[in-house]
Amino acid sequence: MSASATPSADPFDLLVANIQALRAKGGWSTRALAQQAHVSRSSVVDLEAGHAKLSLRIVDKLARALDVKTGSLLGKRPLARDEADGLIEEVLAQNLIAARKRLMLTQDALSQQSGVSRALIADIERQARNPSLQTLAKLAASLELSLEALLSK
């Protein structure tokens, strides 16, 4: 496996820990974070309780509200967002295509390896779908990447 292969820490556990730590550091209640991110309070509460099946869009909204890079929320250390950060859908599409080509995989081959439909892979590459983190984790594993690497520039 490559240096960017899946780390031993669960990215979902890291996401929860990072959201909680950043929220506490900023002195934000779950309601305040939800309002700032334009998501429901129950999304934040469920996430922090480890019960949420989150879409990439919700994670991106939380990252923007907390002023950190989206992919870094799934890693060991959240990184500050900067003006050059593109839309998460563009970053994901570029990384997915590049990793698939690096491994010389067609969309069909990646679909067979990951268990994600070819149509969904094509939609993600065209930035036409808002995938769940669970779907992205399957793709990342098949591409020998961490979830953080798949979602980072």
TITI-160766 format. One line per field, with one value per residue: residue number from 0; x, y, z of N, C-alpha, C in turn; residue in one letter. Coordinates in steps of 0.001 Angstrom, whole numbers, plus 500000, padded with zeros to 6 digits. Layout:
BEGIN
num	c(NUM | ...) .
nxx	c(X | ...) .
nyy	c(Y | ...) .
nzz	c(Z | ...) .
caxx	c(X | ...) .
cayy	c(Y | ...) .
cazz	c(Z | ...) .
cxx	c(X | ...) .
cyy	c(Y | ...) .
czz	c(Z | ...) .
residu	c(A | ...) .
***
This chain:
BEGIN
num	c(0 | 1 | 2 | 3 | 4 | 5 | 6 | 7 | 8 | 9 | 10 | 11 | 12 | 13 | 14 | 15 | 16 | 17 | 18 | 19 | 20 | 21 | 22 | 23 | 24 | 25 | 26 | 27 | 28 | 29 | 30 | 31 | 32 | 33 | 34 | 35 | 36 | 37 | 38 | 39 | 40 | 41 | 42 | 43 | 44 | 45 | 46 | 47 | 48 | 49 | 50 | 51 | 52 | 53 | 54 | 55 | 56 | 57 | 58 | 59 | 60 | 61 | 62 | 63 | 64 | 65 | 66 | 67 | 68 | 69 | 70 | 71 | 72 | 73 | 74 | 75 | 76 | 77 | 78 | 79 | 80 | 81 | 82 | 83 | 84 | 85 | 86 | 87 | 88 | 89 | 90 | 91 | 92 | 93 | 94 | 95 | 96 | 97 | 98 | 99 | 100 | 101 | 102 | 103 | 104 | 105 | 106 | 107 | 108 | 109 | 110 | 111 | 112 | 113 | 114 | 115 | 116 | 117 | 118 | 119 | 120 | 121 | 122 | 123 | 124 | 125 | 126 | 127 | 128 | 129 | 130 | 131 | 132 | 133 | 134 | 135 | 136 | 137 | 138 | 139 | 140 | 141 | 142 | 143 | 144 | 145 | 146 | 147 | 148 | 149 | 150 | 151 | 152) .
nxx	c(500829 | 500307 | 501897 | 499804 | 497830 | 495029 | 494805 | 495407 | 493600 | 490103 | 488411 | 485872 | 485580 | 487598 | 486505 | 484248 | 485568 | 487135 | 485191 | 483869 | 486009 | 486746 | 484360 | 484117 | 486449 | 485844 | 483773 | 481169 | 477761 | 475838 | 473638 | 474409 | 476567 | 475218 | 473455 | 475303 | 476469 | 474346 | 472819 | 470746 | 470156 | 469900 | 471480 | 474089 | 474053 | 473463 | 475714 | 477813 | 477121 | 477731 | 475930 | 475186 | 474607 | 476323 | 476273 | 478572 | 478173 | 477070 | 479208 | 481052 | 479766 | 479877 | 482649 | 483272 | 481919 | 483418 | 485783 | 487816 | 489681 | 487831 | 488535 | 490461 | 489068 | 488626 | 490953 | 493930 | 494578 | 492897 | 493064 | 493504 | 491240 | 491770 | 491749 | 492257 | 491150 | 489166 | 485843 | 484448 | 483332 | 484619 | 487281 | 487047 | 486152 | 488357 | 490416 | 489402 | 489262 | 491997 | 493234 | 491971 | 492860 | 495603 | 495809 | 495050 | 492333 | 489099 | 485865 | 484031 | 485646 | 486477 | 484002 | 483347 | 485374 | 484890 | 482188 | 480488 | 478140 | 478659 | 477367 | 476994 | 479660 | 480396 | 478671 | 479715 | 482238 | 481480 | 480543 | 477888 | 476504 | 475844 | 477607 | 477514 | 479510 | 480123 | 479983 | 482087 | 484187 | 484335 | 485145 | 487608 | 489107 | 489297 | 490850 | 493235 | 493639 | 493407 | 490407 | 490634 | 492708 | 491439 | 489663 | 491137 | 493109) .
nyy	c(498807 | 502335 | 505392 | 507036 | 505412 | 503910 | 505091 | 503819 | 504837 | 505289 | 507063 | 508137 | 508227 | 510076 | 512288 | 512850 | 513408 | 515611 | 517523 | 517880 | 518852 | 521221 | 522637 | 522948 | 524416 | 526786 | 527585 | 526998 | 526081 | 523126 | 523974 | 526551 | 525931 | 524393 | 526328 | 528166 | 526550 | 525986 | 523640 | 521036 | 521007 | 518496 | 517007 | 517685 | 516891 | 514134 | 513351 | 513850 | 511975 | 509743 | 508560 | 509346 | 509125 | 510585 | 512949 | 514074 | 516759 | 517818 | 517444 | 519116 | 521604 | 521857 | 521924 | 524311 | 526143 | 525858 | 526748 | 525132 | 522846 | 520576 | 517790 | 517484 | 517262 | 514621 | 513555 | 513384 | 515947 | 518868 | 521269 | 524729 | 526460 | 527915 | 530645 | 529570 | 527082 | 524844 | 523938 | 521223 | 519163 | 519376 | 518872 | 516231 | 514913 | 515332 | 514025 | 511422 | 510621 | 510869 | 509005 | 506647 | 506429 | 506276 | 503749 | 502395 | 501736 | 501172 | 502768 | 500712 | 498612 | 499720 | 499897 | 497178 | 496412 | 498044 | 497878 | 499911 | 501417 | 501697 | 503784 | 505610 | 506205 | 507450 | 509661 | 510981 | 511642 | 513451 | 515411 | 515365 | 514171 | 513861 | 512173 | 509721 | 509548 | 506924 | 505655 | 506985 | 506089 | 503397 | 503671 | 505001 | 503059 | 501059 | 502416 | 502595 | 504703 | 507044 | 508265 | 510928 | 511713 | 511299 | 513387 | 515692 | 518442) .
nzz	c(500000 | 499491 | 500763 | 501366 | 502162 | 503892 | 507171 | 510531 | 512376 | 512622 | 510152 | 510546 | 513300 | 513783 | 512471 | 514103 | 516558 | 515778 | 515008 | 517469 | 519046 | 517676 | 517817 | 520579 | 521098 | 519786 | 521336 | 520650 | 520610 | 519796 | 518399 | 517518 | 515800 | 513899 | 512856 | 511779 | 509835 | 508244 | 508468 | 509860 | 513393 | 514466 | 512724 | 513520 | 516219 | 515939 | 514455 | 516301 | 518180 | 516881 | 515172 | 512656 | 509149 | 507007 | 504320 | 501821 | 501314 | 503713 | 505506 | 504268 | 504577 | 507364 | 507716 | 506381 | 508018 | 510316 | 509403 | 508258 | 506176 | 504245 | 503771 | 505741 | 508108 | 508403 | 509148 | 511231 | 512032 | 511757 | 509144 | 508471 | 506391 | 503177 | 500788 | 498274 | 498227 | 496484 | 495362 | 497127 | 495665 | 493207 | 493932 | 494903 | 492534 | 490789 | 492244 | 492404 | 489701 | 488991 | 490760 | 489985 | 487342 | 487818 | 488897 | 486729 | 486264 | 484993 | 485125 | 485405 | 486410 | 488851 | 490056 | 490356 | 492150 | 494375 | 495019 | 494543 | 492432 | 488877 | 487624 | 489713 | 490331 | 487927 | 488056 | 490332 | 489380 | 487447 | 489011 | 489720 | 491754 | 495277 | 497271 | 499968 | 502967 | 503555 | 501069 | 499810 | 501404 | 500670 | 497999 | 498367 | 499759 | 497791 | 495997 | 497235 | 499020 | 501741 | 503253 | 503856 | 502075 | 499607 | 499649 | 499725 | 498502) .
caxx	c(500000 | 501051 | 502014 | 498523 | 496863 | 494147 | 495475 | 494810 | 492484 | 488881 | 488151 | 484602 | 485883 | 488362 | 485552 | 483488 | 486481 | 487526 | 484026 | 483674 | 487120 | 486659 | 483173 | 484456 | 487471 | 485162 | 482709 | 479899 | 476793 | 475455 | 472693 | 475165 | 477295 | 474221 | 472989 | 476405 | 476715 | 473095 | 472372 | 469863 | 470830 | 469932 | 472634 | 475270 | 473890 | 473607 | 477120 | 478625 | 476759 | 478200 | 474788 | 474810 | 475096 | 476459 | 476655 | 479733 | 477717 | 476932 | 480558 | 481647 | 479148 | 480437 | 484047 | 483268 | 481519 | 484536 | 486903 | 488869 | 489584 | 486892 | 489227 | 491239 | 488195 | 488659 | 492325 | 494356 | 494717 | 492202 | 493875 | 492747 | 490801 | 492300 | 490977 | 492517 | 490423 | 488072 | 484644 | 484781 | 482918 | 485682 | 488444 | 486725 | 486134 | 489743 | 491168 | 488849 | 489719 | 493459 | 493566 | 491479 | 493777 | 496904 | 495707 | 494588 | 491012 | 487937 | 484777 | 483470 | 486552 | 486377 | 482694 | 483446 | 486245 | 484376 | 480784 | 479745 | 477693 | 479385 | 476610 | 477294 | 481047 | 480357 | 478024 | 480659 | 483282 | 480879 | 480078 | 476433 | 475911 | 476325 | 477743 | 477673 | 480882 | 480291 | 480298 | 483439 | 485138 | 484496 | 485965 | 488967 | 489778 | 489599 | 491866 | 494414 | 493745 | 492600 | 489282 | 491195 | 493450 | 490478 | 488926 | 492075 | 493908) .
cayy	c(500000 | 503591 | 506194 | 507677 | 504350 | 504125 | 505081 | 502899 | 505502 | 505323 | 508452 | 508604 | 508601 | 511323 | 513343 | 513189 | 514043 | 516930 | 518420 | 518188 | 519687 | 522548 | 523288 | 523341 | 525475 | 528013 | 527900 | 526917 | 525037 | 522378 | 524830 | 527628 | 525347 | 524023 | 527560 | 528708 | 525644 | 525831 | 522253 | 520864 | 520731 | 517039 | 516494 | 517873 | 516037 | 512741 | 513156 | 513773 | 510740 | 508642 | 507900 | 509959 | 508702 | 511920 | 513191 | 514937 | 518150 | 518231 | 517549 | 520328 | 522765 | 521945 | 522350 | 525740 | 526894 | 525780 | 527352 | 524148 | 522087 | 519472 | 516518 | 517413 | 516870 | 513161 | 513198 | 513584 | 517359 | 519767 | 522352 | 525940 | 526660 | 529138 | 531132 | 528760 | 525818 | 524750 | 523248 | 519851 | 518279 | 519422 | 518192 | 514814 | 514419 | 515303 | 512985 | 510122 | 510329 | 510685 | 507751 | 505554 | 506321 | 505827 | 502299 | 501892 | 501148 | 501791 | 502943 | 499377 | 497858 | 500313 | 499499 | 495780 | 496342 | 498805 | 497626 | 501141 | 501292 | 502463 | 505019 | 506536 | 506643 | 508414 | 510880 | 511656 | 512215 | 514597 | 516316 | 515386 | 513502 | 514158 | 510835 | 509578 | 509240 | 505484 | 505372 | 507488 | 505212 | 502207 | 504061 | 505297 | 501789 | 500401 | 503220 | 502600 | 506044 | 507339 | 509148 | 512287 | 511949 | 511388 | 514644 | 516813 | 518897) .
cazz	c(500000 | 499390 | 501987 | 501638 | 502425 | 505024 | 508462 | 511487 | 513035 | 511830 | 509751 | 511097 | 514682 | 513707 | 512110 | 515309 | 517521 | 515268 | 515100 | 518886 | 519531 | 517059 | 518366 | 521953 | 521016 | 519391 | 522287 | 519928 | 520939 | 518592 | 517667 | 516849 | 514673 | 512893 | 512203 | 510982 | 508715 | 507491 | 508539 | 511010 | 514666 | 514639 | 511972 | 514357 | 517401 | 515498 | 514091 | 517513 | 518876 | 516049 | 514546 | 511384 | 507837 | 506448 | 502934 | 501659 | 501373 | 505113 | 506062 | 503691 | 505227 | 508719 | 507572 | 506041 | 509215 | 511259 | 508680 | 508031 | 504919 | 504407 | 503901 | 506978 | 509218 | 508479 | 509476 | 512616 | 512380 | 510830 | 508604 | 508170 | 505008 | 502571 | 499645 | 497088 | 498297 | 495531 | 495823 | 497501 | 494567 | 492194 | 494501 | 494899 | 491155 | 490286 | 492954 | 492034 | 488338 | 489001 | 491444 | 489137 | 486201 | 488339 | 489064 | 485430 | 486451 | 484367 | 486089 | 485639 | 487284 | 490186 | 490565 | 490799 | 493333 | 495528 | 495315 | 494236 | 491042 | 487876 | 487381 | 490806 | 490123 | 486816 | 488561 | 491219 | 488523 | 486743 | 490064 | 489612 | 492911 | 496621 | 497854 | 501415 | 503381 | 503474 | 499670 | 499550 | 502098 | 499821 | 496850 | 498833 | 500059 | 496518 | 495309 | 498103 | 499590 | 502923 | 502950 | 503902 | 500826 | 498512 | 499744 | 499917 | 497358) .
cxx	c(500864 | 501085 | 500690 | 497434 | 496112 | 494903 | 494751 | 493614 | 491285 | 488563 | 486841 | 484767 | 486662 | 487450 | 484786 | 484377 | 486867 | 486387 | 483823 | 484759 | 487033 | 485460 | 483453 | 485455 | 486832 | 484056 | 481328 | 479023 | 476498 | 474500 | 473425 | 475930 | 476332 | 473728 | 474070 | 476638 | 475492 | 472715 | 471458 | 470683 | 470929 | 471076 | 473903 | 475210 | 474095 | 475052 | 477969 | 478312 | 477202 | 477099 | 474495 | 475407 | 475153 | 476785 | 477883 | 479332 | 477600 | 478303 | 481236 | 481065 | 479692 | 481881 | 484124 | 482904 | 482655 | 485830 | 488110 | 488629 | 488728 | 487597 | 489957 | 490386 | 488221 | 490058 | 492656 | 494444 | 493987 | 493101 | 492986 | 492431 | 491478 | 491504 | 491125 | 491767 | 489234 | 486854 | 484991 | 484394 | 483987 | 486909 | 488222 | 486791 | 487552 | 490540 | 490701 | 489346 | 491215 | 493846 | 493134 | 492427 | 495155 | 496926 | 495224 | 493266 | 489975 | 486899 | 484146 | 484329 | 486496 | 485050 | 482743 | 484286 | 485606 | 482957 | 479907 | 479359 | 478509 | 478687 | 476902 | 478722 | 481090 | 479737 | 478959 | 481747 | 482772 | 480371 | 478566 | 475745 | 476588 | 476443 | 477820 | 479143 | 481137 | 480644 | 481719 | 484496 | 485379 | 485389 | 487412 | 489734 | 490175 | 490692 | 493158 | 494718 | 493012 | 491439 | 489747 | 491912 | 492494 | 489799 | 489830 | 492813 | 495320) .
cyy	c(501243 | 504325 | 506853 | 506649 | 504635 | 504045 | 504145 | 503527 | 505563 | 506772 | 509005 | 508998 | 509918 | 512498 | 513804 | 513941 | 515451 | 517936 | 518841 | 519135 | 521102 | 523328 | 523781 | 524497 | 526823 | 528426 | 527846 | 525806 | 524260 | 523221 | 525923 | 527088 | 524991 | 525258 | 528137 | 527869 | 525479 | 524362 | 522138 | 520580 | 519227 | 516411 | 516574 | 516948 | 514569 | 512428 | 512962 | 512526 | 509512 | 507918 | 508361 | 509233 | 509991 | 511926 | 514093 | 516402 | 518637 | 518391 | 518811 | 521583 | 522959 | 522435 | 523841 | 526584 | 526940 | 526329 | 526412 | 523452 | 520847 | 518141 | 516369 | 517084 | 515360 | 512644 | 513536 | 515044 | 518241 | 520932 | 523536 | 526021 | 527913 | 529468 | 530266 | 527430 | 525854 | 524106 | 521792 | 518878 | 518230 | 518661 | 516685 | 514253 | 514306 | 514180 | 511585 | 509711 | 510038 | 509349 | 506550 | 505337 | 505834 | 504315 | 501602 | 501126 | 501899 | 502026 | 501592 | 498567 | 498395 | 499934 | 498072 | 495657 | 496944 | 498445 | 498853 | 501071 | 502183 | 503792 | 506054 | 507064 | 507696 | 509735 | 511669 | 512334 | 513421 | 515654 | 516456 | 514728 | 513932 | 512822 | 510860 | 509312 | 507740 | 505059 | 505805 | 506627 | 503939 | 502516 | 504295 | 504011 | 501069 | 501127 | 503333 | 503997 | 506100 | 508215 | 510599 | 512626 | 512094 | 512755 | 515866 | 517138 | 518463) .
czz	c(500000 | 500721 | 502347 | 501939 | 503719 | 506348 | 509424 | 512199 | 512087 | 511455 | 510300 | 512560 | 514713 | 513368 | 513345 | 516303 | 517066 | 515354 | 516561 | 519402 | 518962 | 517590 | 519779 | 521954 | 520674 | 520346 | 521652 | 520481 | 519654 | 517739 | 516888 | 515646 | 513550 | 512137 | 511293 | 509722 | 507812 | 507342 | 509752 | 512266 | 514882 | 513848 | 512807 | 515568 | 517021 | 515121 | 515340 | 518334 | 518080 | 515309 | 513122 | 510192 | 507036 | 504971 | 502931 | 501800 | 502819 | 505755 | 505541 | 504332 | 506642 | 508662 | 507272 | 507262 | 510230 | 510663 | 508570 | 506694 | 505170 | 504622 | 505216 | 508203 | 509429 | 508798 | 510909 | 513019 | 511356 | 510421 | 508248 | 506680 | 504475 | 501316 | 498401 | 497096 | 497345 | 496161 | 496073 | 496388 | 493473 | 492677 | 494461 | 493479 | 490597 | 490929 | 492567 | 490652 | 488319 | 489636 | 490604 | 487959 | 486640 | 488475 | 487792 | 485549 | 485626 | 485457 | 486420 | 486600 | 488713 | 490832 | 491105 | 492066 | 494570 | 495943 | 495122 | 492760 | 490102 | 487609 | 488464 | 490682 | 489019 | 487273 | 489481 | 490388 | 487732 | 487712 | 490051 | 490804 | 494196 | 497360 | 499374 | 501723 | 503319 | 502051 | 499349 | 500225 | 501288 | 498623 | 497256 | 499097 | 498773 | 495742 | 496117 | 498648 | 500921 | 502468 | 502940 | 502591 | 499640 | 498483 | 499897 | 498644 | 497491) .
residu	c(M | S | A | S | A | T | P | S | A | D | P | F | D | L | L | V | A | N | I | Q | A | L | R | A | K | G | G | W | S | T | R | A | L | A | Q | Q | A | H | V | S | R | S | S | V | V | D | L | E | A | G | H | A | K | L | S | L | R | I | V | D | K | L | A | R | A | L | D | V | K | T | G | S | L | L | G | K | R | P | L | A | R | D | E | A | D | G | L | I | E | E | V | L | A | Q | N | L | I | A | A | R | K | R | L | M | L | T | Q | D | A | L | S | Q | Q | S | G | V | S | R | A | L | I | A | D | I | E | R | Q | A | R | N | P | S | L | Q | T | L | A | K | L | A | A | S | L | E | L | S | L | E | A | L | L | S | K) .
***
